[in-house]
Amino acid sequence: MKKGIHPSYHFVDVVLNDGSSYRTRTTWGEAGGKLTLDIDPSTHPAWTGGQQQLLDRGGRLTRFNKRFQGMVKSS
């Protein structure tokens, strides 16, 4: 391997929504940093069976619903 061209590979702590955490190695961030996940296996519908709702963090869903609210008539 060439020296000086590869990113730093170090340990970070990954914090899940329920407060639990684990330590992993990555090239993300700084050594000893903390990565907090918005969506993880405890909240994502792919793992929970789709019963939970995802939060609209960027406002895209709200803007979409506002824009097209009159398009569909409910029965």
C-alpha positions in Angstrom: 0.0 0.0 0.0 1.1 3.5 -0.7 1.8 5.7 2.3 -0.2 8.8 2.9 -3.1 8.2 0.6 -5.4 6.2 2.8 -7.9 7.7 5.3 -7.4 7.2 9.0 -9.1 4.0 10.3 -10.0 4.4 13.9 -12.6 3.6 16.7 -15.8 5.6 17.2 -18.9 5.0 19.4 -22.2 4.5 17.6 -25.2 5.5 19.7 -28.6 4.1 18.9 -32.1 5.7 19.5 -32.7 3.6 22.7 -29.5 5.0 24.2 -27.4 1.8 23.8 -24.1 2.1 22.0 -21.3 0.0 20.6 -17.8 0.6 19.4 -16.7 0.1 15.9 -13.9 1.0 13.5 -14.5 3.4 10.6 -13.0 6.1 8.5 -15.9 8.5 9.5 -15.1 11.4 11.8 -12.3 11.7 14.3 -10.8 9.0 16.5 -12.9 8.6 19.7 -15.9 10.4 18.1 -19.6 9.7 18.7 -21.9 8.9 15.8 -25.6 9.2 16.8 -28.0 7.5 14.5 -31.5 8.9 13.5 -32.7 5.6 12.1 -31.5 2.3 13.4 -32.7 -1.3 13.7 -35.0 -0.4 16.7 -36.9 2.3 14.7 -36.6 1.4 11.0 -39.7 -0.3 9.5 -37.6 -2.8 7.7 -36.7 -4.4 11.0 -39.8 -3.5 13.0 -42.4 -4.8 10.6 -43.5 -1.4 9.4 -45.6 -0.5 12.5 -43.7 2.6 13.4 -43.7 5.9 11.6 -40.5 7.6 10.4 -40.0 11.1 11.5 -40.2 13.8 8.8 -36.9 15.5 9.7 -36.4 17.5 6.5 -40.0 18.7 6.0 -40.2 17.0 2.6 -43.3 14.9 3.5 -45.0 17.9 5.0 -44.4 20.0 1.9 -45.5 17.2 -0.4 -48.8 16.7 1.6 -49.5 20.5 1.6 -48.9 20.8 -2.1 -51.1 17.8 -3.1 -53.7 17.8 -0.3 -56.7 18.5 -2.6 -55.7 16.1 -5.4 -57.2 12.9 -3.8 -60.8 12.7 -2.5 -61.4 10.5 0.5 -64.4 8.2 0.3 
